[in-house]
C-alpha cells in the first residue's frame, strides 16, 4: 500500500498526547513537530450487487426480480499512522461509506456500525516491558473461521448476515489492552472495556417502528418482534383494536356505553369456541346474532338480524365476525388490521397455527377485555457506565517446543446479543401483573358449574391487576424491553501442526462455556389462553460451544479447511404442557432466536446446533495475481446452507478487482434457508493509494 508522509501539526500532537494516553516531555512544539511524521494511505472501493432470483425479504412490502440491484456501495477509507515521541505511536482509520440501496439506518454513517465514520483510533505505547493500546479498536480471540464463538470482545454488524469479512463486520469499541511477554514463549493479555452497552447490529432491531422494512437480511426472529406483519410490536396494537371493536359491538347490543368492561362477563366463550375451524363438524358460533340474543342482548342494536340468511352480513357466524372485524373496512365495523392476526382465505386451524388468533384458541373473551385498546411500546434499557458494569478480560497464550499453541481465556461482559422481555403497564407507566382465574362450564350447555362437576370443562381467564391486587380497568400497554445480559465466558483455543506422509496438517479448535446467557423460550400452552408476557420469555441457557478444524494444503497450493461446530444449550427445554383451560397439550420449548416466528410455529431450537464448513482457496496466474475461494456452510438438522464463491484479481499494484456469489438454500425456516431469496452476485473494484 502506498504511503505519504506529512508533518504532524502541533495541535494534533497535543490532542494525541494528553496525560490520559501517554506521558510526554515538555518539549517545545516546534522541536516535536520536526521529530514527528504521519503516514497516510487508503483506498477507494465500489461494490455493486444484484439478486440472482425473484423473491422478497422477510419484512418487506415489495418484491424484487432477478437482476434487480441488491446494493450499490461506495467507500473511501483512510489509514493514518504516526509516532508520538520515541515510545508511542498512533493509528486512525476513518471512512465514508454510502449504499444507494440501503434502507433507513443502513445507507450511510451510523455510530457503532460497520459504516461508522471513525472506524479505529488508538495509541500504542510501552510502559516498562508492557505493551499498551488505548482507544477505539478490535481485539480478536479464537481460532475458528466463519463463526464467532470466542471472538466476542467486539460486537458484530450483521447487515449482510455473514457475507462481510470478519474484520469489516466487527464493530470497534473503546477499550484498553495491556500485553506482557512472560518469557518462555508465553504472554498475558488484559482487557478493560468501559465502552459497554454496544451490541450486535441485527437487521430488524434498529428502526423498531418499521422493523427495518425492506432491509434484505431481516430474519424471522427479528421480524417476530418488530415486523410490520408478524411482529408482536404491531400485532399487539391491532389486537387491541379488535378487542375494542368487540367491546363496542357487545356494549351496543346490550345498550350500555362502550368501555365498561362488558367482555369480562364472557369467560365461557373462547376464540376457538367462537370461530370453530370453519368446517361443518366444528362451525363455532353459527349465528352471532342468535348468541347475543340468547345472552339477553339485542343484536338489532348493532345491525344484526337472527332471521336473516345464515352466513350473510346481517347474520354472520363466528369466523365471519372475527375475520371481518379484524380486516374489514371501518365502514363495516372493521379495524383494517394489517398484521397477521387471522387467516383470510381459510378457516381457523388451531392445530397448526400460522396466525396470531390461531395460537390463542383457548383465550376467553373475558381475557380480551384486558386487551381492549391496548398499546405497545419498544424500549431500550441503557447500561450504566459505572466501573462495576465494565467488561474485563484476560488471555494467557503459550507456544510449546513441540508445536502446540494454545490460549486460556476469560471474559466477564454484557452479552453482545440483546434480549427482549415483555411486561404490562398502566397508562401512568406502573407495572401490572397478569393474573389468571379459572371457571368451570357444562360441556353440553356451556352454563357455569361448580369446579369438579362431571362432564364439565375449565376456561382460564387472564386479567391485569395493580400492584395492590385490585383489577386494572384502563388502557394497558404491552412493553417490549430490550436489555443486555451479564455473562461469564470461559474459553480455550489451540492449533497444532502435524507432519504426515500425506501432507502437513494443522489441527485447531476453540472451546467456550458461557455462564449466565439467555435463550428465548416459548410456552404455547400459556399463549393459547392469552398469557402473552409469560408465554414468550428469555430463559437461562448456559452454553457450551466448540469448533474442531483441520487445515491442509493439497496438490499445487490448494488450501483446504474443514470445521465441525456445535452450540450445545445445557439448559435446553422441550416438553408438552397442558394447563387448566387448555383444550389439548402444547409445546413448551427453547426456540431458535434467528428463525422463530408466527408462520413457522415459533421455530424450535436444537439442543445441539451443529454446522459443518468447507473452505477452499487457490492462487492462479503469475505472482498469484488471481485467488479463488469457496466457503460452504451446512446446517446439520435443517439442511440449510450458504455457499460463498469469490475471486480477487490484482490488476496492478494499485487496482484490485473482485467478484462473489452468495447462494442460500435449504429449509426456508432455517438459519440460512430463510435468506434463499437474498442470494446475490456482487462485483467490486478497489483503488489503493
N, C-alpha and C positions, 0 to 999 in steps of 0.2 A: 504494500500500500504506500503510495507516495505521501511524503510528509513535507510540510512547510514550517520553517522556524520563524517566529516573530518575537519581538521583545515583550516581556511581561510587564504591564504597567504597574506603577507603584500602588494604584488603587486596588487592582486585582490581588496583588501580593498582600496588601493589608487585610483584605477580606478573607483570604485563604490561610492566613497565619494568625488568626485570632487565638487567644490563650486557650480556648476550649479545644482546639485541634492540635496545636504544636507549640513548643517553646521556640521563640525566635530571638536572636540577639538584637540589641538596639543599634542597628547599623543605619547609616544614612540611606534614605530611599534611593538615591542615585547609584550608590555602590551595589545595593541589592538588585537593582534593575539591570545593571550591567552583567551581573553574575547569573541571571535567570533568563530562561527562554521557554517558549511554548512550541510544541509540535501540534500542528493541526492537520487532520486528514478527514476523510469522509467518503460518502458515496451518494449517488442519485440512483433511485431504483423505481421501476414501474412494474406492476403485475396486473394482468387482465385475466379474468376467469369467466367461463361460460358453463351453463348447465349441460349435462350430456343427455338428459331426458326430460320429458314433460312431468309436471307434478306441482306440488305446493309444500311449503314449510308447515310445521305443526300448528303454530299460532298465526295463521295467515288469513287475509281476506282477499287474496288473489292467487292466481296460478301462474306458472311460467312454462315456456316451451323449450324444447331442446335448442340450444344455441343462444338463448337469452343470457344477458350479462349477469354474472354472479358477483363479480367485484371489479372495480377499476381503481386500483390503489397506486398512489404516488408517494414516494418517500425521499426526503433529504435528511441525511444523518451526518453529524459532525462529531469527531473524537478529538478532544483537546487534552493534551498531556504536557506536564512540565514539572520542573524541580522547584522546591521551596527550600532554600538553604542547601546544606550539604546532606542532611539526614532525611529529608521528606520530599515527597512528590505528590502530585495531584492528577486526577483523571475526571473528565467531564464528558458525558455522552448526551448530546442534545439532538432533537429530531423534530421534524414536522411531517405529519402523515395525513393524507386525505383519501378517503374511499368514496368515490362518487355514487356507489350503490349502497353505501352504509345507511342503516336506519338511525333514528334518533338515538344519540349516545354512542354510536358506532361509526360515525362518519369522520370524525377528526378528534382533536385532543380531548382527553378526559383524564383527570388525575387518577393515579394508581391503576392505570390500564396499560395495555400494550402500546397505546397511542399517546402516552404522556409526553409532553414537551421535554421535560427533564428526565431522561432515562436513568442516568447514573451521575453521581457527583461525590467523590470521596478523596480523602487524603491518606497516603501511606507514609508511615513513619516507623522508626526503630527506637524503642525505649529500652536501653541496655541491650539485652540479647532477645528481646521480644518484638516481633513484627506486629504492628498495629494498623488497622484500617478502620477509619471512621467516616461515615457518610451514607449516602444512598447507594445500595449495592446489591449484588446477588451472591449468595453462598450456596454451593452445590454439595449435597451429600448423596452417597449411594453409588451403585454400580449398574443399575438397570437401564435399559434402553426403552424408550417409548412409554414408560409408565413412571409415575412419581409416588413411590412408596416411602422412601427415606428422604427424598428431595422435597422437604416440607418447609424449609426456612422461609422461602418466598412463596406467596400465593401465585395462582396461575390465571391467565386470561384465556377463557375458553370460547372466544368469539368465533373461531373456526374449528371448534371441538379440539381435535388433536393435530390438525394439519400444519400449524406453525411449528418451527423448531423449538426445542426446549428453551434455548436461550432467549428467543423472541417472546415466547408466551409467558415466561417467568416475569413477575412484577417486582422490580427492585423496591426495597424499603430502607428506611434509615435505621442504621444499627452500628454497633461497634464490634469489631472482631480482633481478638488477640491470639497470636500463634507463637508457640515456643518450640524450638528444636531441642529435644531432650537428650540428643546424642544416641548412638547405637541404633540409628535408623528409626527412631520413633519421635512423635511430636504430639503436642497437646493444643487443642483449639478451644477457645472460649468465645461464646456469642452472647451479646446483650442487645435486645430489641426493645427500645422504648416506643417504637412506632407501631403500637398494637391496634387491633381493630381492622386491619387491612385483610380483605377476604378474596377468595376466588371470584373472578368476574364471570358469572354464569348467565348466558342469554336467557331472557325472561324474568330476570331478577333486578334489572336496573330501573327501567321505567315501569313501575308496577301498575300505573294507570292504564297502560296498553299491553303489558306483558311483553314489551319489545316486539310488538306485532310486526310480522314480515321479516324479522331477523332470521337468516337461514338455519341457524343451529339452536333454536329454542327446542328443548327436549320435552317429552311428555311429562316428566317430573316437574319441571318448572311451570309448564302450562297448566298443571293441576292446581297451582297456587294462584297464578296471575293471568292465565289465558283468557282471551275475550269470550270464548265459548265454554271452555271446560275448567276454568279457574274458579276456585271457591270464592275468591275475592269478588267476582262478578256474579256468580251463581247465587250467592247469598242475598244480594240486593234484589235480584229477580224473584227469588223465593219469598222475600218479604213483601214484594208487590202482589204475588199470587195470594199469599195468606191474607193480605189486606183486602184484596178483592173478594175473597170468600167471606171475610168478616163483614164487609159491606153488604154482600148479597144476602147472607143469612140474617143479618140485622134488619134489613129491609123487609124480608119475608116475615119476620116476627114483629115488625112495627116498632123497633127501638132504634135509637141513633147508633151509627157505626162507632166502633172503638170502645164498646162497653164489655168486651171480652166474651161475646156470645159463643165463640168456638170452644171455650173452656168447658162448656157443658156437653160437648160431643166426644167424650172419652171412650165411647163404644164404637166409634167409626174410624177406621184406618184407611190409609191411602189405597192399599190393595183391596180392601173391602169395598171401597167406593168405586174403583175402576174395574176390578177383576182383571183378566188378561185379554179381554176383547173377544173371547170365544163364547159359544152358546153354553158350554159346560161351566164357565166361570164369568158371567156377564157383569158382576159387580152390582151397583145400583142401577136397575133397569130404567127407572124414572126418577130423576132428581126432584121433579115437581111432586110426585107421589110421596117421596121420602120426607120432603119438607112439610107437606100437609099432614103426614102421619105423626109428626112430632108436634103438631099444634100450630104450625105456621101457616101462612097464606102465600102459596107460590105465585099467585096472580099479582102480588105486590111487586114482584121483580120481573114480570112479563112472561112467566111460565104458565103452562096450562096442561094439567094432567090428562085432559080429554083430547089434546092434540095428537096427531100420529106419533107413534113411538119413534124415537131417534131423530125427531125433527128439531129445528132450532128452538121451538117453544116447549118441547118435551124431550130434552136430551137425556142420555144415560150418563153414568158417572165418568166414563172415559171421555166422552164428548165435552162434558162440562169442564173437567180439569184441563184437557188439552186446549180447548177453546179459550179458557181463561188465561192460560199461560202464553199462548202465541197469537191469540186473536187480536183484532184491532180494538182500539179503545171505544169506538162507536158501538161495538157489540159486547162491551164489558170485559174485553181482554186487556192484558198489560203489555202486550207486544214484546215479550221476553226474547232476547237474542242469544241467551245461553242454552246449554244443553240440559234443560230441565226435563223435557218429556219427549217421547217418540212422536213423530209427526206422520208417519206412513203406516205404522203397525200398531197392534195392541201392546199393552204393557207386559214386559217379560221380567218377572221378579226372580226367576231362577238364574237368568244370565243377563244381568242388568248392564246397560251402557249409558243410561240417562239418570240424572240425579234422583228423580222421584221413584224410579225403579229400584234404586238402592234403599229407599225409605218406605218400603211397603208396609211395615208394621207400625209406622208413625201415626198416632191418633190426630184427629182434627184439633183436639184439645192441646196437643203439643204445638201445633201451628199457631195457636193463639199467642204463644210467646214469640213467634217469628213475625207476626203481623207488623209490617212497616219497618222491619229490621234494616239497619245499615251495615256496611262493612268498612274496615279501615286497616291499611297495612302500615305498620310502624317498624322502625329500626331502633333497637336498644343500643345506645352508644356505650363503648367500653371506656371506663375511666383510665387516664394515663398515669395513675399513681404507681409507685415503684412495685407494689405487690402484684400489679397486673402486667408487668413487663414480661416478655418472653426471655428465657435463659436456656442456653445450650452448651454442651461440651462434647468434644470428639477426641478420642485417643486413636492415633494412627500408628501402625507398626509395619515395617518391612523386614522379613526374616531372611537369613542367609540361604535358605533352601527354596526361595521363590514365592513364598506366601506373603501377600499383602492383606492386611485386614484393618478394620476400624471398629471401635465400640462407641456408640452414640447415645446421648440422652438429650431430650428437648422438652421443657415444660412450656406450654404455649396455648394460645387460643386456636382452636381448630380452624383451618382455612375455609372449610365449607360452612356456610351459615346454617342454622337450624330455624325452624318456624313452628311456634306453638300458638294455639288459639285459646281465647277466653271471651266471656261475655262481659259487657259493661253497660251501665245505665246511661241516661242522657247527660249525666254530670261527670262521667268518667270513672265512677265507682265500680269495682269488680263485682259481678254477680255470680251466684252459684247455680249450676244446673242440677236440679233435684228431681228424682223420679218417684212416682207413686204408681200403685198397681190397683186395678179394678177387675172384678170378675163378671162375666156375662154368660147367659144361657146360649148354648150352641145353636138351638133351633130358633129362638125368638130374638136373641141378642139383648134381652132385658137384663138389667143389673141383678146379680145374685150374690149371696154371701161367698166369701173365699172358701174354696174347697168343695163347693157344691158339685155333685156329679153332673157330667155332661155339660161342663162349662169351660170357658177359656179365659185367659188373663190378657188384658191390654196394659201396656205400660205408657204412662204419660210423663213427659219432661216439662217442668216448669222452671222459671227463673226466680230466684229468691235473693233478697238483700242480705247483707252480712248478718243482720239480726234475726234472720229466719222468716221474715214476712215476705209474702209474694210480691213480686215486682210486676206492675201492670202497664208501665210506659213503654216507649220505643227503646229497643235494645240495639246494641252494636256488637257485631262479631269482629273481634280484634285479632289480626294475624300479626304476631310479634316476632320479628326477625332478631335472632340473638346469636351469640357465639358460645362455644362450649370449651371449658378448660380441660386440657388433655396432657397426660404424661406419655411421651413416646420414648420407648427403649428400642435401640436398633443396633445392628451389626452388618458389616459388609465384608466381602473378601474377593480377591482374584488370585489365581494360582496357575502358573504356566506348567504344562506337562508335555514333555518330549515323547512322541510316539513314533513308531516306524512308518505310520501313515502320514502324519504331519504334526507340527506343534499345535497344541490345543490350549486355549486359555479358558479355564473354568472360573465362573464368577457368580456371585449371589448377594442378596441382601435379605435381611430378616427384620421385621418391625412388629412391635407389640404396642398398640395404642390403648392405654388405660383411661377410661372416662369418656370415650367417644359415644356418639348417639346415632341412631338409625330410625327411619320412620316405621311406625307400627300401625297397622290398620285393624280395626275391630269392626267387622261388617255386621255383627250382631247388634252393637250399640248404634251403628249408623242406621240400621233397619228401623229401630224405634225412635230415632231422631236425636240421639245424644251426640251431636256433631263434634263438640270440642273434646270429648273423651273417646271418640271413635278414631280420630286421626291425631296421633301423638308422636313425640320423639322419645324413644325408649333407650335405656342403657344398652350399649353394644360394644363391648371390648373387642378389639380386632387383632388378629394375627395375620400378617401379610408376609409373603416371601416370594422371591424370584430366584430361579436357578437358570443360569445361562452357560452356553459354550460357544466360543469363537474359534474359527479355523479358517485359514486361507487355503483354498483348493486350486489346483491347476495353475494357470497363469494369472495370479493376482485376483482370484475370485474370493472376496471376503464373505464368509458365511457365518451367520449368528443365529442361534436357536435359543428360545427362552420359554420356560414354564412359569406361570404366575398364578398365585392363589390368594384370594382375600377371604379369610375364614372369620365369620361372625361367631364369636364364642358365646354370645347370648342370643343366638338365633331362636325365633319363635315361630311355631307352625302348629296350630291346634284348631279344633272345632269347638264352638261355644253355642249354647242355647239358653238365653236368659228368659226369665218370666216376661212374657209379652212377645217373644219371638215365635213365629209360626213354624220354624224349622231351625236346623243348626246352620251356623255361619262360620266362616273362617276368621281366625284371629292370627295375624302373621306379620313377620318382618317384610316390609315392602322394598322394592328396588327404587332408590331415590331418583335414578336417572330416567326411569321409564314408567313409573306408576301413573295411572290416570283413570278417568271415568270410563273411557272407551275400551279399556283392557282389564277391567276388574280390579283396578289398583294393583298392578303387577307385583306378584310375589317375588321376593328376592331368593337367591340360592344361599344355602348355608356356606358353601364353598363356591365363590365366583372365580372360575378358572378360565384362563386365557392362554393361548399359545402365540408366539411370534416367530416369524422367519424373516431375516434381513439379509439381502444380497447386495453386494456392491463391487463394481469392477471398473477400472480405468481403461480407456481406449485412446488411440491416436498418439502421435509424438508428444513426448513430455507429459503424457497423461492428461491431455487437454480436455478430454471428454470423460466424465464419470457418470455411470448409470447405476441407479439404486432401485431396489424394490423392497418395500416393507409390507408384510402381510400379518394382520392380527385376526385371530379366530376365537370366538366365544365357544366354550365347551358345551354348554347346555342349550343355548338358544340358537346356535348355528349362525349367529351374526358375524359379519366380517367387515374389515376395512382393508383395502389394498391401495397402497400409495406407490405409484411408479413415477420416478422423477429422474431427470438428467440435467447436468450442468456442463456447459461448454465455455472454456476460456478462449474467447475470440482473440483477445490481446491481453497485454498486461493490465489494461485499464477496463476492459469490457468483458462482462460475463453474461451469457445467455442461459436461460433456464426454462424448463417445462415440467409439468407434473400432471398426473391423472389420479384423482381420488375416487375410488369406487366403493360404495357402501351397499351391503345386502344382507340377506338372511331374514330372520323373524322380524316382521315390521314393528313389533313392540320391544325388540331387544335394544341393547345399548348402541349397537351400530346400525342394525336394520331399520331403526326409526328414521335414519337420515338417508335412506335409499334415494329419495327424490332430490337430495342435495349433492349427488355425485357430480363431479365437475372436472374440467380441464383448465389449467392455468398456464400462461406463458409470461415470461418476465425478462427484463434486461437491467443490468446494473453497471453503472459507470463509476469507477473508483478514482478518487483524486487525493 
